[in-house]
Amino acid sequence: MPISAAVQGFARGRWIKWLNRRIPPTQDIVLNQRRVFIFLSSHGGLMSCLLLSLFIAGINYANNLLLGLCFFLSSLLVITMHHTFANLSGLRITTVTTQAAFAGEVAGFTIRLSNPNGRTYYNLLLEWADASERVAVLEQGQEVTLFLRSQQRGRFYPPRLKIVTTYPLGLLRAWTWLALDMNAIIYPQPMPYDELPAGAGDKDDTEHGHKRRVGIEDFEGLKSFHAGDPLAHVSWKHLARGQGMLVKTYSEPVTGSNCLDYQAFVGLDKETRLQHLTWWVLRLTQNQQPFALKLPHKTISVGSGHSHQTACLTALALFEETQ
């Protein structure tokens, strides 16, 4: 490893440890002097060079006009410093909720900005990883949702949120880095699998008596057409009667039950099994078929509907936590 990379890694580690001590993770925080950093912006740096040039020229040529202009602009810079800091000081940030997503897609993180001191805040820029959102004026509480791209299933802990302002003149830049104590559930990316991974089921599964799966043998009913449904299954008679575009659904008997079983796969690794199970959870829920889910250390009994789907997808996403 090059010496420069080692030095950068050491410095970054020390910086993160110091930042964690100064601004620890939290769900509700009010910005104060310890949590706000301020420094010259690029325009402020140019103005500082101008002030230095005016001061040197005023001293060298004993020109009181140049010195007076230098002192006037310097006082303006000092006043701007107080206003820029005040545009973040007292701001309250509260975590609200998160939106689950599939691996590789964007997950939503919602926070609330409020001003308990009754002050109006201007030109706030929120930067969260690759996502950004600008709040022009904050007079009352406002919820902001930023969407961050996930990488893999499990719990997605976002990086630190940066809030920046250059109000009012853009000469100084005040910012803060917040570690918000929130995470989103990232489901496995669904992967199609032709055969229903049916297991032995349980008592509830047997009582329901659903021992069929999506197939092509027996006509089961009609459902509304959705993008991706095969046109060969469209009921053209109903369409001709003006009853809308309906799709015929078919089923076929299966051996065993409609219990999705992690152990039903042979020769597949863990992640591939979870992706196939995710696909079948979505498929059975779309077809309004009750099903159960059996994992090595957790079993979800037979159910249906959106809440049952969410419970199953969450169990698949947090597979290690069920062990």
C-alpha positions, 0 to 999 in steps of 0.5 A: 500500500502506498504511503499516501494512501495509508496516511489518508486512511489513517487521517480519515479514520481519526476524522470519523472517530472524532465526528462520531464523538462530536455528533453521535447517531440520533433520531432527533437533533437540534443544531447548535454551535458544536454541530455546525461548521463554517468556513469561507466559500470560494467567493469568500476566499476571493474576497479575502484576497481582495481585502488583503490586497486593499489593506496592503495597497492602503498601507503602502500608499497611505490611502485612507480611501482604500483602507476605509473600503477594506474595513467596510468590506471586512465588517460586511464579511464578519456580519455575514458570518453571523447570519450564515451560522444563524441560518443553521443554528436551531434547526431541528431534524427528526427521523420520520420513516423509511421505505423498503426496496428491492436490492439495487433499487432506491429506498426512501428516507423521510426526515422532518425539518422544523424550527422550534425557535420560530426562525425562518431558514433560507436556501438549505441544501440536503446532500445524502450520498448521491441524492440531494434536495434544496429547501428554498424557504423553511417557515414551518415544519416540512418533511423531505424524502430522499431516495438512496440506491441500495446495494444488497439485501438486509438493513440499509444504514444510510451514510451521514446526511450533510446540510449546507447553506451559503445564505445570505451572500454566498461568502461563507459556507456553513454545514453539518454532518448528521448520523441519523439512526434509521435504516431501510429493509432491502428485500432480495432481488426477485429471480424467476423460478418455474417450479413451486418450491413447496415444502411439507407445510403445517397444520394451518396449511393443510386446513386451507387445502390449497394444493395447487400452483400457477400452471396451464392445466385447469382454468381457474378464473379471470383477473384484470390485465397487467403489463407482462401478462401473456396475450394468449390468455386474454379473454377476447370475448369479454373484451368484445362485450365491453367488459374490459381486458381480462386475463384467464388464469390457470392452475395445476395440482402440486405434490405437497402444499403451498408452503414455500420452503427454503430447503426445497431447492437443491444445489443452490446457494443461499442468495439464489434461494432467497431470490427465488423465494422472493419471486414466488412470494410476489407471484402468489400474492399477485394471484391472491393465493394463500401461502406459508413460508418456511425458513431454517429458523423461522416459519410464517403461517399461511396468509395472504394480502399485502401485510402477509407479503411484507412479513415474508419479504422482511423475513427473507431480507433479514434471513441472518437475523432469524437464525 
